Amino acid sequence: MEKIVRQGQLYDFYGELLTEHQKKIYEDVVFNDLSLSEIAAEQGISRQGVYDLIRRCDRTLEEYEEKLHLVEKFGKTKEMVEEIRRLAAQYRLSADEKLIGRIDEIAGEILDL
């Protein structure tokens, strides 16, 4: 399951960089949960050809992430926003200067991403 989530994230960020053929087959495997045999029959290629294409796409998408780190930055941004929400809720309960400082610090980190 974790692999499918990772594939989906990478595709969301870098999928448009794949060819139309690659996108179609990758979407069928990752999002439509079709088997390699089903896709092979639909596309008129071998099951091994589908398997190889998926592996190449996985490798390509991972290489984009290694260079650009968009998925990683998105994850960090989400974590920081969640912390801002938590700190803001605490702030509503008490006007603590340390909380205000931390909120400003996180906001600055987000802007630097």
PDB file as gemmi writes it, atoms N, CA and C in Angstrom:
CRYST1    1.000    1.000    1.000  90.00  90.00  90.00 P 1                      
ATOM      1  N   MET A   1       0.821  -1.203   0.000  1.00  0.00           N  
ATOM      2  CA  MET A   1       0.000   0.000   0.000  1.00  0.00           C  
ATOM      3  C   MET A   1       0.859   1.259   0.000  1.00  0.00           C  
ATOM      4  N   GLU A   2       1.949   1.237   0.781  1.00  0.00           N  
ATOM      5  CA  GLU A   2       2.827   2.387   0.861  1.00  0.00           C  
ATOM      6  C   GLU A   2       3.433   2.722  -0.509  1.00  0.00           C  
ATOM      7  N   LYS A   3       3.743   1.661  -1.276  1.00  0.00           N  
ATOM      8  CA  LYS A   3       4.323   1.867  -2.598  1.00  0.00           C  
ATOM      9  C   LYS A   3       3.334   2.579  -3.511  1.00  0.00           C  
ATOM     10  N   ILE A   4       2.072   2.186  -3.443  1.00  0.00           N  
ATOM     11  CA  ILE A   4       1.043   2.818  -4.282  1.00  0.00           C  
ATOM     12  C   ILE A   4       0.885   4.295  -3.910  1.00  0.00           C  
ATOM     13  N   VAL A   5       0.925   4.592  -2.614  1.00  0.00           N  
ATOM     14  CA  VAL A   5       0.817   5.990  -2.166  1.00  0.00           C  
ATOM     15  C   VAL A   5       1.993   6.793  -2.703  1.00  0.00           C  
ATOM     16  N   ARG A   6       3.192   6.227  -2.600  1.00  0.00           N  
ATOM     17  CA  ARG A   6       4.397   6.903  -3.095  1.00  0.00           C  
ATOM     18  C   ARG A   6       4.296   7.129  -4.605  1.00  0.00           C  
ATOM     19  N   GLN A   7       3.859   6.092  -5.342  1.00  0.00           N  
ATOM     20  CA  GLN A   7       3.712   6.227  -6.789  1.00  0.00           C  
ATOM     21  C   GLN A   7       2.705   7.326  -7.128  1.00  0.00           C  
ATOM     22  N   GLY A   8       1.619   7.383  -6.376  1.00  0.00           N  
ATOM     23  CA  GLY A   8       0.609   8.411  -6.611  1.00  0.00           C  
ATOM     24  C   GLY A   8       1.142   9.808  -6.363  1.00  0.00           C  
ATOM     25  N   GLN A   9       1.901   9.959  -5.278  1.00  0.00           N  
ATOM     26  CA  GLN A   9       2.480  11.272  -4.985  1.00  0.00           C  
ATOM     27  C   GLN A   9       3.441  11.708  -6.078  1.00  0.00           C  
ATOM     28  N   LEU A  10       4.330  10.800  -6.452  1.00  0.00           N  
ATOM     29  CA  LEU A  10       5.299  11.144  -7.488  1.00  0.00           C  
ATOM     30  C   LEU A  10       4.600  11.483  -8.803  1.00  0.00           C  
ATOM     31  N   TYR A  11       3.570  10.724  -9.112  1.00  0.00           N  
ATOM     32  CA  TYR A  11       2.828  10.986 -10.350  1.00  0.00           C  
ATOM     33  C   TYR A  11       2.128  12.342 -10.283  1.00  0.00           C  
ATOM     34  N   ASP A  12       1.560  12.672  -9.131  1.00  0.00           N  
ATOM     35  CA  ASP A  12       0.887  13.967  -8.984  1.00  0.00           C  
ATOM     36  C   ASP A  12       1.840  15.123  -9.272  1.00  0.00           C  
ATOM     37  N   PHE A  13       3.080  14.995  -8.841  1.00  0.00           N  
ATOM     38  CA  PHE A  13       4.036  16.083  -9.015  1.00  0.00           C  
ATOM     39  C   PHE A  13       4.745  16.055 -10.370  1.00  0.00           C  
ATOM     40  N   TYR A  14       5.048  14.866 -10.876  1.00  0.00           N  
ATOM     41  CA  TYR A  14       5.894  14.773 -12.065  1.00  0.00           C  
ATOM     42  C   TYR A  14       5.250  14.042 -13.237  1.00  0.00           C  
ATOM     43  N   GLY A  15       4.035  13.585 -13.106  1.00  0.00           N  
ATOM     44  CA  GLY A  15       3.387  12.796 -14.145  1.00  0.00           C  
ATOM     45  C   GLY A  15       3.317  13.472 -15.496  1.00  0.00           C  
ATOM     46  N   GLU A  16       3.158  14.781 -15.507  1.00  0.00           N  
ATOM     47  CA  GLU A  16       3.064  15.504 -16.781  1.00  0.00           C  
ATOM     48  C   GLU A  16       4.367  15.455 -17.574  1.00  0.00           C  
ATOM     49  N   LEU A  17       5.439  15.013 -16.932  1.00  0.00           N  
ATOM     50  CA  LEU A  17       6.721  14.913 -17.629  1.00  0.00           C  
ATOM     51  C   LEU A  17       6.878  13.576 -18.350  1.00  0.00           C  
ATOM     52  N   LEU A  18       5.934  12.660 -18.144  1.00  0.00           N  
ATOM     53  CA  LEU A  18       5.932  11.382 -18.855  1.00  0.00           C  
ATOM     54  C   LEU A  18       5.246  11.556 -20.214  1.00  0.00           C  
ATOM     55  N   THR A  19       5.510  10.630 -21.127  1.00  0.00           N  
ATOM     56  CA  THR A  19       4.819  10.662 -22.420  1.00  0.00           C  
ATOM     57  C   THR A  19       3.355  10.255 -22.212  1.00  0.00           C  
ATOM     58  N   GLU A  20       2.522  10.526 -23.181  1.00  0.00           N  
ATOM     59  CA  GLU A  20       1.102  10.153 -23.080  1.00  0.00           C  
ATOM     60  C   GLU A  20       0.944   8.645 -22.908  1.00  0.00           C  
ATOM     61  N   HIS A  21       1.732   7.886 -23.654  1.00  0.00           N  
ATOM     62  CA  HIS A  21       1.685   6.421 -23.553  1.00  0.00           C  
ATOM     63  C   HIS A  21       2.064   5.964 -22.148  1.00  0.00           C  
ATOM     64  N   GLN A  22       3.156   6.527 -21.610  1.00  0.00           N  
ATOM     65  CA  GLN A  22       3.585   6.177 -20.259  1.00  0.00           C  
ATOM     66  C   GLN A  22       2.519   6.552 -19.230  1.00  0.00           C  
ATOM     67  N   LYS A  23       1.960   7.754 -19.379  1.00  0.00           N  
ATOM     68  CA  LYS A  23       0.927   8.203 -18.436  1.00  0.00           C  
ATOM     69  C   LYS A  23      -0.267   7.265 -18.441  1.00  0.00           C  
ATOM     70  N   LYS A  24      -0.734   6.869 -19.611  1.00  0.00           N  
ATOM     71  CA  LYS A  24      -1.909   6.001 -19.720  1.00  0.00           C  
ATOM     72  C   LYS A  24      -1.676   4.677 -18.991  1.00  0.00           C  
ATOM     73  N   ILE A  25      -0.551   4.048 -19.277  1.00  0.00           N  
ATOM     74  CA  ILE A  25      -0.259   2.747 -18.661  1.00  0.00           C  
ATOM     75  C   ILE A  25      -0.017   2.907 -17.162  1.00  0.00           C  
ATOM     76  N   TYR A  26       0.714   3.926 -16.765  1.00  0.00           N  
ATOM     77  CA  TYR A  26       1.008   4.149 -15.348  1.00  0.00           C  
ATOM     78  C   TYR A  26      -0.285   4.404 -14.572  1.00  0.00           C  
ATOM     79  N   GLU A  27      -1.170   5.205 -15.123  1.00  0.00           N  
ATOM     80  CA  GLU A  27      -2.469   5.468 -14.478  1.00  0.00           C  
ATOM     81  C   GLU A  27      -3.282   4.192 -14.348  1.00  0.00           C  
ATOM     82  N   ASP A  28      -3.249   3.349 -15.387  1.00  0.00           N  
ATOM     83  CA  ASP A  28      -3.997   2.093 -15.317  1.00  0.00           C  
ATOM     84  C   ASP A  28      -3.496   1.200 -14.188  1.00  0.00           C  
ATOM     85  N   VAL A  29      -2.199   1.159 -13.979  1.00  0.00           N  
ATOM     86  CA  VAL A  29      -1.639   0.324 -12.914  1.00  0.00           C  
ATOM     87  C   VAL A  29      -1.876   0.947 -11.545  1.00  0.00           C  
ATOM     88  N   VAL A  30      -1.505   2.214 -11.393  1.00  0.00           N  
ATOM     89  CA  VAL A  30      -1.505   2.852 -10.072  1.00  0.00           C  
ATOM     90  C   VAL A  30      -2.901   3.282  -9.632  1.00  0.00           C  
ATOM     91  N   PHE A  31      -3.655   3.905 -10.519  1.00  0.00           N  
ATOM     92  CA  PHE A  31      -4.937   4.473 -10.114  1.00  0.00           C  
ATOM     93  C   PHE A  31      -6.144   3.586 -10.444  1.00  0.00           C  
ATOM     94  N   ASN A  32      -6.061   2.871 -11.557  1.00  0.00           N  
ATOM     95  CA  ASN A  32      -7.202   2.049 -11.972  1.00  0.00           C  
ATOM     96  C   ASN A  32      -7.076   0.596 -11.542  1.00  0.00           C  
ATOM     97  N   ASP A  33      -5.934   0.242 -10.942  1.00  0.00           N  
ATOM     98  CA  ASP A  33      -5.700  -1.092 -10.380  1.00  0.00           C  
ATOM     99  C   ASP A  33      -5.913  -2.209 -11.399  1.00  0.00           C  
ATOM    100  N   LEU A  34      -5.517  -1.954 -12.647  1.00  0.00           N  
ATOM    101  CA  LEU A  34      -5.603  -2.996 -13.663  1.00  0.00           C  
ATOM    102  C   LEU A  34      -4.365  -3.883 -13.575  1.00  0.00           C  
ATOM    103  N   SER A  35      -4.527  -5.138 -13.936  1.00  0.00           N  
ATOM    104  CA  SER A  35      -3.395  -6.061 -13.911  1.00  0.00           C  
ATOM    105  C   SER A  35      -2.515  -5.809 -15.129  1.00  0.00           C  
ATOM    106  N   LEU A  36      -1.282  -6.292 -15.045  1.00  0.00           N  
ATOM    107  CA  LEU A  36      -0.368  -6.152 -16.182  1.00  0.00           C  
ATOM    108  C   LEU A  36      -0.933  -6.858 -17.408  1.00  0.00           C  
ATOM    109  N   SER A  37      -1.563  -8.009 -17.194  1.00  0.00           N  
ATOM    110  CA  SER A  37      -2.156  -8.762 -18.316  1.00  0.00           C  
ATOM    111  C   SER A  37      -3.289  -7.980 -18.970  1.00  0.00           C  
ATOM    112  N   GLU A  38      -4.131  -7.349 -18.158  1.00  0.00           N  
ATOM    113  CA  GLU A  38      -5.239  -6.553 -18.710  1.00  0.00           C  
ATOM    114  C   GLU A  38      -4.710  -5.393 -19.552  1.00  0.00           C  
ATOM    115  N   ILE A  39      -3.703  -4.726 -19.032  1.00  0.00           N  
ATOM    116  CA  ILE A  39      -3.138  -3.579 -19.752  1.00  0.00           C  
ATOM    117  C   ILE A  39      -2.445  -4.052 -21.031  1.00  0.00           C  
ATOM    118  N   ALA A  40      -1.714  -5.158 -20.935  1.00  0.00           N  
ATOM    119  CA  ALA A  40      -1.017  -5.701 -22.103  1.00  0.00           C  
ATOM    120  C   ALA A  40      -2.008  -6.017 -23.220  1.00  0.00           C  
ATOM    121  N   ALA A  41      -3.114  -6.657 -22.864  1.00  0.00           N  
ATOM    122  CA  ALA A  41      -4.126  -7.001 -23.866  1.00  0.00           C  
ATOM    123  C   ALA A  41      -4.738  -5.742 -24.474  1.00  0.00           C  
ATOM    124  N   GLU A  42      -5.014  -4.753 -23.634  1.00  0.00           N  
ATOM    125  CA  GLU A  42      -5.623  -3.497 -24.098  1.00  0.00           C  
ATOM    126  C   GLU A  42      -4.677  -2.710 -24.999  1.00  0.00           C  
ATOM    127  N   GLN A  43      -3.399  -2.718 -24.663  1.00  0.00           N  
ATOM    128  CA  GLN A  43      -2.415  -1.921 -25.401  1.00  0.00           C  
ATOM    129  C   GLN A  43      -1.772  -2.676 -26.562  1.00  0.00           C  
ATOM    130  N   GLY A  44      -1.992  -3.990 -26.614  1.00  0.00           N  
ATOM    131  CA  GLY A  44      -1.397  -4.778 -27.684  1.00  0.00           C  
ATOM    132  C   GLY A  44       0.101  -4.977 -27.518  1.00  0.00           C  
ATOM    133  N   ILE A  45       0.553  -5.029 -26.265  1.00  0.00           N  
ATOM    134  CA  ILE A  45       1.966  -5.288 -25.989  1.00  0.00           C  
ATOM    135  C   ILE A  45       2.056  -6.451 -25.002  1.00  0.00           C  
ATOM    136  N   SER A  46       3.272  -6.910 -24.753  1.00  0.00           N  
ATOM    137  CA  SER A  46       3.438  -8.043 -23.847  1.00  0.00           C  
ATOM    138  C   SER A  46       3.303  -7.600 -22.395  1.00  0.00           C  
ATOM    139  N   ARG A  47       3.000  -8.558 -21.543  1.00  0.00           N  
ATOM    140  CA  ARG A  47       2.927  -8.309 -20.105  1.00  0.00           C  
ATOM    141  C   ARG A  47       4.283  -7.808 -19.603  1.00  0.00           C  
ATOM    142  N   GLN A  48       5.366  -8.416 -20.135  1.00  0.00           N  
ATOM    143  CA  GLN A  48       6.724  -8.001 -19.770  1.00  0.00           C  
ATOM    144  C   GLN A  48       6.979  -6.554 -20.195  1.00  0.00           C  
ATOM    145  N   GLY A  49       6.450  -6.172 -21.349  1.00  0.00           N  
ATOM    146  CA  GLY A  49       6.598  -4.798 -21.812  1.00  0.00           C  
ATOM    147  C   GLY A  49       5.931  -3.807 -20.870  1.00  0.00           C  
ATOM    148  N   VAL A  50       4.751  -4.177 -20.372  1.00  0.00           N  
ATOM    149  CA  VAL A  50       4.051  -3.317 -19.411  1.00  0.00           C  
ATOM    150  C   VAL A  50       4.869  -3.216 -18.131  1.00  0.00           C  
ATOM    151  N   TYR A  51       5.345  -4.357 -17.652  1.00  0.00           N  
ATOM    152  CA  TYR A  51       6.141  -4.393 -16.419  1.00  0.00           C  
ATOM    153  C   TYR A  51       7.380  -3.503 -16.556  1.00  0.00           C  
ATOM    154  N   ASP A  52       8.080  -3.636 -17.665  1.00  0.00           N  
ATOM    155  CA  ASP A  52       9.289  -2.837 -17.888  1.00  0.00           C  
ATOM    156  C   ASP A  52       8.967  -1.345 -17.950  1.00  0.00           C  
ATOM    157  N   LEU A  53       7.872  -1.004 -18.614  1.00  0.00           N  
ATOM    158  CA  LEU A  53       7.482   0.403 -18.716  1.00  0.00           C  
ATOM    159  C   LEU A  53       7.175   0.986 -17.330  1.00  0.00           C  
ATOM    160  N   ILE A  54       6.476   0.224 -16.501  1.00  0.00           N  
ATOM    161  CA  ILE A  54       6.153   0.695 -15.139  1.00  0.00           C  
ATOM    162  C   ILE A  54       7.432   0.892 -14.336  1.00  0.00           C  
ATOM    163  N   ARG A  55       8.345  -0.034 -14.439  1.00  0.00           N  
ATOM    164  CA  ARG A  55       9.623   0.098 -13.714  1.00  0.00           C  
ATOM    165  C   ARG A  55      10.393   1.322 -14.186  1.00  0.00           C  
ATOM    166  N   ARG A  56      10.420   1.557 -15.499  1.00  0.00           N  
ATOM    167  CA  ARG A  56      11.109   2.741 -16.033  1.00  0.00           C  
ATOM    168  C   ARG A  56      10.452   4.022 -15.539  1.00  0.00           C  
ATOM    169  N   CYS A  57       9.121   4.034 -15.542  1.00  0.00           N  
ATOM    170  CA  CYS A  57       8.397   5.212 -15.056  1.00  0.00           C  
ATOM    171  C   CYS A  57       8.691   5.452 -13.581  1.00  0.00           C  
ATOM    172  N   ASP A  58       8.664   4.391 -12.777  1.00  0.00           N  
ATOM    173  CA  ASP A  58       8.983   4.526 -11.346  1.00  0.00           C  
ATOM    174  C   ASP A  58      10.373   5.131 -11.167  1.00  0.00           C  
ATOM    175  N   ARG A  59      11.323   4.604 -11.912  1.00  0.00           N  
ATOM    176  CA  ARG A  59      12.705   5.081 -11.814  1.00  0.00           C  
ATOM    177  C   ARG A  59      12.797   6.545 -12.259  1.00  0.00           C  
ATOM    178  N   THR A  60      12.129   6.885 -13.346  1.00  0.00           N  
ATOM    179  CA  THR A  60      12.143   8.259 -13.857  1.00  0.00           C  
ATOM    180  C   THR A  60      11.540   9.229 -12.849  1.00  0.00           C  
ATOM    181  N   LEU A  61      10.392   8.872 -12.293  1.00  0.00           N  
ATOM    182  CA  LEU A  61       9.730   9.749 -11.318  1.00  0.00           C  
ATOM    183  C   LEU A  61      10.580   9.912 -10.068  1.00  0.00           C  
ATOM    184  N   GLU A  62      11.228   8.830  -9.618  1.00  0.00           N  
ATOM    185  CA  GLU A  62      12.117   8.922  -8.452  1.00  0.00           C  
ATOM    186  C   GLU A  62      13.313   9.817  -8.755  1.00  0.00           C  
ATOM    187  N   GLU A  63      13.840   9.749  -9.978  1.00  0.00           N  
ATOM    188  CA  GLU A  63      14.960  10.611 -10.360  1.00  0.00           C  
ATOM    189  C   GLU A  63      14.559  12.081 -10.341  1.00  0.00           C  
ATOM    190  N   TYR A  64      13.343  12.382 -10.814  1.00  0.00           N  
ATOM    191  CA  TYR A  64      12.864  13.765 -10.738  1.00  0.00           C  
ATOM    192  C   TYR A  64      12.805  14.223  -9.289  1.00  0.00           C  
ATOM    193  N   GLU A  65      12.318  13.362  -8.408  1.00  0.00           N  
ATOM    194  CA  GLU A  65      12.213  13.723  -6.992  1.00  0.00           C  
ATOM    195  C   GLU A  65      13.601  13.925  -6.385  1.00  0.00           C  
ATOM    196  N   GLU A  66      14.570  13.086  -6.754  1.00  0.00           N  
ATOM    197  CA  GLU A  66      15.936  13.239  -6.237  1.00  0.00           C  
ATOM    198  C   GLU A  66      16.520  14.596  -6.617  1.00  0.00           C  
ATOM    199  N   LYS A  67      16.140  15.096  -7.787  1.00  0.00           N  
ATOM    200  CA  LYS A  67      16.677  16.370  -8.257  1.00  0.00           C  
ATOM    201  C   LYS A  67      15.888  17.571  -7.752  1.00  0.00           C  
ATOM    202  N   LEU A  68      14.571  17.445  -7.695  1.00  0.00           N  
ATOM    203  CA  LEU A  68      13.724  18.605  -7.402  1.00  0.00           C  
ATOM    204  C   LEU A  68      13.154  18.632  -5.988  1.00  0.00           C  
ATOM    205  N   HIS A  69      12.991  17.489  -5.364  1.00  0.00           N  
ATOM    206  CA  HIS A  69      12.510  17.376  -3.980  1.00  0.00           C  
ATOM    207  C   HIS A  69      11.134  18.003  -3.740  1.00  0.00           C  
ATOM    208  N   LEU A  70      10.273  18.010  -4.741  1.00  0.00           N  
ATOM    209  CA  LEU A  70       8.959  18.645  -4.578  1.00  0.00           C  
ATOM    210  C   LEU A  70       8.055  17.880  -3.613  1.00  0.00           C  
ATOM    211  N   VAL A  71       8.085  16.556  -3.669  1.00  0.00           N  
ATOM    212  CA  VAL A  71       7.251  15.757  -2.762  1.00  0.00           C  
ATOM    213  C   VAL A  71       7.729  15.957  -1.333  1.00  0.00           C  
ATOM    214  N   GLU A  72       9.044  15.949  -1.145  1.00  0.00           N  
ATOM    215  CA  GLU A  72       9.618  16.161   0.185  1.00  0.00           C  
ATOM    216  C   GLU A  72       9.244  17.546   0.731  1.00  0.00           C  
ATOM    217  N   LYS A  73       9.370  18.571  -0.099  1.00  0.00           N  
ATOM    218  CA  LYS A  73       9.033  19.931   0.335  1.00  0.00           C  
ATOM    219  C   LYS A  73       7.547  20.057   0.655  1.00  0.00           C  
ATOM    220  N   PHE A  74       6.722  19.398  -0.135  1.00  0.00           N  
ATOM    221  CA  PHE A  74       5.290  19.414   0.121  1.00  0.00           C  
ATOM    222  C   PHE A  74       4.981  18.787   1.479  1.00  0.00           C  
ATOM    223  N   GLY A  75       5.621  17.660   1.770  1.00  0.00           N  
ATOM    224  CA  GLY A  75       5.423  16.995   3.055  1.00  0.00           C  
ATOM    225  C   GLY A  75       5.847  17.879   4.221  1.00  0.00           C  
ATOM    226  N   LYS A  76       6.990  18.532   4.089  1.00  0.00           N  
ATOM    227  CA  LYS A  76       7.466  19.441   5.139  1.00  0.00           C  
ATOM    228  C   LYS A  76       6.506  20.616   5.316  1.00  0.00           C  
ATOM    229  N   THR A  77       6.013  21.147   4.211  1.00  0.00           N  
ATOM    230  CA  THR A  77       5.075  22.265   4.277  1.00  0.00           C  
ATOM    231  C   THR A  77       3.800  21.850   5.008  1.00  0.00           C  
ATOM    232  N   LYS A  78       3.288  20.659   4.682  1.00  0.00           N  
ATOM    233  CA  LYS A  78       2.094  20.158   5.373  1.00  0.00           C  
ATOM    234  C   LYS A  78       2.335  20.032   6.872  1.00  0.00           C  
ATOM    235  N   GLU A  79       3.499  19.503   7.254  1.00  0.00           N  
ATOM    236  CA  GLU A  79       3.823  19.357   8.676  1.00  0.00           C  
ATOM    237  C   GLU A  79       3.872  20.720   9.361  1.00  0.00           C  
ATOM    238  N   MET A  80       4.467  21.702   8.699  1.00  0.00           N  
ATOM    239  CA  MET A  80       4.573  23.038   9.295  1.00  0.00           C  
ATOM    240  C   MET A  80       3.200  23.688   9.438  1.00  0.00           C  
ATOM    241  N   VAL A  81       2.352  23.519   8.452  1.00  0.00           N  
ATOM    242  CA  VAL A  81       1.004  24.080   8.533  1.00  0.00           C  
ATOM    243  C   VAL A  81       0.233  23.421   9.683  1.00  0.00           C  
ATOM    244  N   GLU A  82       0.395  22.110   9.837  1.00  0.00           N  
ATOM    245  CA  GLU A  82      -0.261  21.422  10.952  1.00  0.00           C  
ATOM    246  C   GLU A  82       0.240  21.957  12.281  1.00  0.00           C  
ATOM    247  N   GLU A  83       1.549  22.229  12.377  1.00  0.00           N  
ATOM    248  CA  GLU A  83       2.089  22.787  13.618  1.00  0.00           C  
ATOM    249  C   GLU A  83       1.562  24.203  13.861  1.00  0.00           C  
ATOM    250  N   ILE A  84       1.440  24.988  12.798  1.00  0.00           N  
ATOM    251  CA  ILE A  84       0.874  26.336  12.939  1.00  0.00           C  
ATOM    252  C   ILE A  84      -0.542  26.243  13.491  1.00  0.00           C  
ATOM    253  N   ARG A  85      -1.325  25.331  12.967  1.00  0.00           N  
ATOM    254  CA  ARG A  85      -2.700  25.167  13.454  1.00  0.00           C  
ATOM    255  C   ARG A  85      -2.721  24.783  14.934  1.00  0.00           C  
ATOM    256  N   ARG A  86      -1.834  23.861  15.289  1.00  0.00           N  
ATOM    257  CA  ARG A  86      -1.779  23.428  16.686  1.00  0.00           C  
ATOM    258  C   ARG A  86      -1.359  24.589  17.590  1.00  0.00           C  
ATOM    259  N   LEU A  87      -0.346  25.332  17.173  1.00  0.00           N  
ATOM    260  CA  LEU A  87       0.123  26.466  17.967  1.00  0.00           C  
ATOM    261  C   LEU A  87      -0.931  27.573  18.038  1.00  0.00           C  
ATOM    262  N   ALA A  88      -1.623  27.799  16.948  1.00  0.00           N  
ATOM    263  CA  ALA A  88      -2.675  28.819  16.949  1.00  0.00           C  
ATOM    264  C   ALA A  88      -3.786  28.447  17.923  1.00  0.00           C  
ATOM    265  N   ALA A  89      -4.115  27.154  17.984  1.00  0.00           N  
ATOM    266  CA  ALA A  89      -5.140  26.708  18.930  1.00  0.00           C  
ATOM    267  C   ALA A  89      -4.668  26.932  20.362  1.00  0.00           C  
ATOM    268  N   GLN A  90      -3.392  26.649  20.615  1.00  0.00           N  
ATOM    269  CA  GLN A  90      -2.837  26.894  21.954  1.00  0.00           C  
ATOM    270  C   GLN A  90      -2.831  28.394  22.258  1.00  0.00           C  
ATOM    271  N   TYR A  91      -2.502  29.198  21.262  1.00  0.00           N  
ATOM    272  CA  TYR A  91      -2.438  30.637  21.445  1.00  0.00           C  
ATOM    273  C   TYR A  91      -3.796  31.206  21.850  1.00  0.00           C  
ATOM    274  N   ARG A  92      -4.833  30.668  21.246  1.00  0.00           N  
ATOM    275  CA  ARG A  92      -6.172  31.141  21.593  1.00  0.00           C  
ATOM    276  C   ARG A  92      -6.465  30.950  23.071  1.00  0.00           C  
ATOM    277  N   LEU A  93      -5.855  29.929  23.649  1.00  0.00           N  
ATOM    278  CA  LEU A  93      -6.084  29.647  25.074  1.00  0.00           C  
ATOM    279  C   LEU A  93      -5.225  30.523  25.976  1.00  0.00           C  
ATOM    280  N   SER A  94      -4.038  30.912  25.511  1.00  0.00           N  
ATOM    281  CA  SER A  94      -3.169  31.767  26.324  1.00  0.00           C  
ATOM    282  C   SER A  94      -2.266  32.578  25.406  1.00  0.00           C  
ATOM    283  N   ALA A  95      -2.146  33.843  25.681  1.00  0.00           N  
ATOM    284  CA  ALA A  95      -1.324  34.728  24.846  1.00  0.00           C  
ATOM    285  C   ALA A  95       0.148  34.580  25.233  1.00  0.00           C  
ATOM    286  N   ASP A  96       0.752  33.468  24.890  1.00  0.00           N  
ATOM    287  CA  ASP A  96       2.135  33.147  25.230  1.00  0.00           C  
ATOM    288  C   ASP A  96       3.068  33.688  24.144  1.00  0.00           C  
ATOM    289  N   GLU A  97       4.027  34.517  24.524  1.00  0.00           N  
ATOM    290  CA  GLU A  97       4.966  35.133  23.582  1.00  0.00           C  
ATOM    291  C   GLU A  97       5.826  34.084  22.873  1.00  0.00           C  
ATOM    292  N   LYS A  98       6.147  32.962  23.555  1.00  0.00           N  
ATOM    293  CA  LYS A  98       6.942  31.912  22.934  1.00  0.00           C  
ATOM    294  C   LYS A  98       6.177  31.289  21.769  1.00  0.00           C  
ATOM    295  N   LEU A  99       4.861  31.146  21.949  1.00  0.00           N  
ATOM    296  CA  LEU A  99       4.047  30.593  20.870  1.00  0.00           C  
ATOM    297  C   LEU A  99       4.029  31.530  19.673  1.00  0.00           C  
ATOM    298  N   ILE A 100       3.896  32.808  19.940  1.00  0.00           N  
ATOM    299  CA  ILE A 100       3.880  33.795  18.854  1.00  0.00           C  
ATOM    300  C   ILE A 100       5.206  33.733  18.098  1.00  0.00           C  
ATOM    301  N   GLY A 101       6.309  33.633  18.826  1.00  0.00           N  
ATOM    302  CA  GLY A 101       7.626  33.538  18.192  1.00  0.00           C  
ATOM    303  C   GLY A 101       7.753  32.291  17.329  1.00  0.00           C  
ATOM    304  N   ARG A 102       7.253  31.167  17.845  1.00  0.00           N  
ATOM    305  CA  ARG A 102       7.333  29.913  17.078  1.00  0.00           C  
ATOM    306  C   ARG A 102       6.458  29.978  15.823  1.00  0.00           C  
ATOM    307  N   ILE A 103       5.294  30.573  15.939  1.00  0.00           N  
ATOM    308  CA  ILE A 103       4.419  30.724  14.777  1.00  0.00           C  
ATOM    309  C   ILE A 103       5.121  31.572  13.716  1.00  0.00           C  
ATOM    310  N   ASP A 104       5.740  32.674  14.128  1.00  0.00           N  
ATOM    311  CA  ASP A 104       6.472  33.516  13.184  1.00  0.00           C  
ATOM    312  C   ASP A 104       7.642  32.756  12.545  1.00  0.00           C  
ATOM    313  N   GLU A 105       8.322  31.940  13.336  1.00  0.00           N  
ATOM    314  CA  GLU A 105       9.450  31.157  12.842  1.00  0.00           C  
ATOM    315  C   GLU A 105       8.999  30.154  11.763  1.00  0.00           C  
ATOM    316  N   ILE A 106       7.908  29.455  12.041  1.00  0.00           N  
ATOM    317  CA  ILE A 106       7.405  28.477  11.077  1.00  0.00           C  
ATOM    318  C   ILE A 106       6.930  29.167   9.804  1.00  0.00           C  
ATOM    319  N   ALA A 107       6.259  30.298   9.969  1.00  0.00           N  
ATOM    320  CA  ALA A 107       5.791  31.042   8.801  1.00  0.00           C  
ATOM    321  C   ALA A 107       6.985  31.446   7.925  1.00  0.00           C  
ATOM    322  N   GLY A 108       8.078  31.863   8.556  1.00  0.00           N  
ATOM    323  CA  GLY A 108       9.279  32.211   7.813  1.00  0.00           C  
ATOM    324  C   GLY A 108       9.866  31.025   7.073  1.00  0.00           C  
ATOM    325  N   GLU A 109       9.875  29.856   7.729  1.00  0.00           N  
ATOM    326  CA  GLU A 109      10.389  28.637   7.088  1.00  0.00           C  
ATOM    327  C   GLU A 109       9.545  28.284   5.858  1.00  0.00           C  
ATOM    328  N   ILE A 110       8.246  28.418   5.977  1.00  0.00           N  
ATOM    329  CA  ILE A 110       7.357  28.106   4.850  1.00  0.00           C  
ATOM    330  C   ILE A 110       7.638  29.048   3.687  1.00  0.00           C  
ATOM    331  N   LEU A 111       7.819  30.312   3.981  1.00  0.00           N  
ATOM    332  CA  LEU A 111       8.093  31.278   2.928  1.00  0.00           C  
ATOM    333  C   LEU A 111       9.440  31.017   2.250  1.00  0.00           C  
ATOM    334  N   ASP A 112      10.392  30.429   3.003  1.00  0.00           N  
ATOM    335  CA  ASP A 112      11.709  30.121   2.449  1.00  0.00           C  
ATOM    336  C   ASP A 112      11.702  28.885   1.563  1.00  0.00           C  
ATOM    337  N   LEU A 113      10.661  28.046   1.653  1.00  0.00           N  
ATOM    338  CA  LEU A 113      10.615  26.813   0.833  1.00  0.00           C  
ATOM    339  C   LEU A 113      10.463  27.142  -0.577  1.00  0.00           C  
TER     340      LEU A 113                                                      
END                                                                             
